[in-house]
Amino acid sequence: MLTCDSKSRKNPSPTVDIIIECGGRIVLIERKNPPHGWALPGGFVDYGESLESAAIREAREETGLEVRLLRQFHTYSDPARDPRQHTISTVFVAEAKGTPVAGDDARKAGLFGQDALPGPMAFDHLKILNDYFVRRY
């Protein structure tokens, strides 16, 4: 029998990802931890933290960049998007100036154009970037 008891329900975890525009290119990080691959900067939202604050924090922690959020882009919720657990990611578009420097759980950070994306990409981030490149203007 189903109940309304919150202990009997399992909910997806909220995350954020940030498409950081920098000098006409996009900032990507290479992940230190599984799942390995290149990814948009991002991560889990802390309890008591807004999505916007989480996006700014994660960008700073993983790239060393201070970003200015431009807009919310889209929310991605496919239960298979993260092999570790079910997450729902709100993706932001932001801008920054400077050179990204890998930090936190990033092994490398770099700037990439649409025609020169590194691989392999982690999570569903190639889909997110393809959506962005089609709808960015």
C-alpha positions in Angstrom: 0.0 0.0 0.0 1.3 3.4 -0.9 1.4 6.1 1.8 2.1 9.8 1.9 5.0 9.1 4.3 8.1 10.9 2.7 10.3 8.1 4.0 8.6 5.7 1.5 9.3 7.8 -1.5 12.6 8.3 -3.4 13.0 11.6 -5.3 15.4 12.6 -8.0 18.3 14.9 -6.9 18.3 18.5 -8.2 21.5 19.5 -10.1 22.6 22.4 -12.2 24.8 22.6 -15.3 26.2 25.8 -16.8 26.9 26.6 -20.4 29.6 29.3 -19.9 30.2 31.5 -22.9 33.7 32.9 -22.9 35.3 34.6 -25.9 33.0 33.0 -28.4 33.7 29.5 -27.0 32.2 27.2 -24.4 33.9 26.2 -21.1 34.1 22.4 -20.5 35.8 20.4 -17.8 37.3 16.9 -17.9 36.0 15.0 -14.9 38.3 13.6 -12.2 35.7 11.2 -10.9 33.4 8.7 -12.5 31.6 9.0 -14.7 34.7 10.2 -16.6 34.6 12.3 -19.7 34.2 16.0 -20.6 31.3 17.8 -19.2 29.7 21.2 -18.6 30.6 22.6 -15.2 27.9 21.8 -12.7 26.8 19.6 -9.8 24.4 19.0 -7.0 22.3 21.7 -5.4 23.0 22.0 -1.7 20.1 22.0 0.8 18.9 25.6 1.3 20.6 26.8 -1.9 18.9 28.3 -4.9 19.5 26.9 -8.4 21.1 30.2 -9.4 23.5 30.3 -6.4 24.4 26.6 -7.0 25.2 27.4 -10.7 27.5 30.3 -9.7 29.2 28.3 -7.0 29.7 25.2 -9.2 31.2 27.4 -12.0 33.6 29.0 -9.6 34.6 25.7 -7.9 35.2 23.8 -11.2 36.6 26.6 -13.4 37.8 29.4 -11.2 35.6 31.8 -13.2 33.2 34.3 -11.9 30.1 34.0 -14.1 27.1 36.2 -14.8 24.0 34.1 -15.4 22.2 35.2 -18.6 19.2 32.9 -18.5 17.8 29.5 -17.7 18.2 27.4 -20.8 16.2 24.1 -20.2 15.6 21.4 -17.7 16.7 17.8 -18.4 15.1 15.0 -16.5 15.7 11.7 -18.3 16.1 9.1 -15.4 19.1 7.6 -17.3 21.0 11.0 -17.8 23.3 10.3 -14.9 24.4 6.6 -14.4 24.9 7.2 -10.6 21.3 8.2 -9.8 18.2 9.9 -11.1 18.9 13.6 -11.3 17.0 16.6 -12.7 19.3 19.3 -14.1 18.4 22.9 -14.7 20.8 24.3 -17.3 21.9 27.9 -17.2 23.6 30.0 -19.9 26.2 32.3 -18.4 29.1 34.5 -19.5 32.6 34.9 -18.1 35.9 36.5 -19.0 39.3 35.0 -18.3 40.9 31.6 -18.6 39.2 28.6 -16.9 41.4 26.7 -14.4 40.4 23.2 -13.3 39.4 23.0 -9.7 37.3 20.8 -7.3 36.5 17.6 -9.2 37.8 18.8 -12.6 41.0 17.3 -14.0 41.2 19.9 -16.8 39.3 22.9 -18.0 39.3 24.4 -21.5 37.5 26.5 -24.1 35.9 24.8 -27.1 34.1 25.8 -30.2 31.1 24.0 -31.6 33.2 22.3 -34.3 36.0 21.2 -31.9 34.2 19.6 -28.9 36.4 17.1 -27.0 35.2 13.6 -26.3 33.9 11.5 -24.9 31.3 13.6 -23.2 29.8 12.6 -19.9 26.1 12.4 -18.9 23.8 13.9 -21.6 26.0 16.9 -22.1 26.5 16.4 -25.8 22.7 16.5 -26.2 22.5 19.6 -24.1 25.2 21.3 -26.2 23.5 20.2 -29.4 20.3 21.7 -28.2 22.1 24.9 -27.2 23.9 25.3 -30.5 20.6 24.9 -32.4 18.6 27.3 -30.1 21.2 29.8 -28.8 20.1 32.8 -31.0 
